[in-house]
């Protein structure tokens, strides 16, 4: 079972996106590549943190920012942080690039983030 992306590329949709809390913590070990809309996923709010769930429906989508993680310690730290709080690791294809992503199994009873954009949801951009 894979636990980290072979090219250290990751699709982040929440607190690791530019301008958000954890991006500020880890930004020295990450290089922004591009932004995209990833179809087949929905975004939910777990209080101040987001989580995405795979739906498989093309009409569902979330906004992601793809980063290359340049520091192995940063990559390991993010991986451990995400798994510790209940996410699981998966891989997606974004603009023909394989990227790691951290997801939740189920939305539970948490509110959906309409439009799938965590940064916009908080009014930062």
C-alpha positions, 0 to 999 in steps of 0.5 A: 500500500502506498503511503506517499507520492513517488514524485512528492506531488500532492493535491491540497484542498484545505489548510495546506493551501496558500494563505491558510494556517498549515501552509504557513507552517510548511511553506518552506518545504513546498513549491506551488505548481498549479491550481485545478478543479478535481471532479468526483469529490465533495468538500465538508467542514469539520469545524475549522478544518475541511475534509474531502470525500470521494463521490465518483460523481463528475458533477461534484468537484473541489478546488485543489492546489498541487504542490511539490514537497521539496523537503522529506521531513515536511512530507513525512510530517504532513503524512503523520499529521493527516493520518493522526486526525483521521484522513487516509492517503489516496492518489488522484490524477490532476491535469494528467499528473498523479498526486497524493491526496488525503481524504475521509471515508464518509461525510457523516453529518458535517456540512458541505462546503458549497462550491468545493473551495475552502479558501473562498469559503473563508473569504480569503480570495 
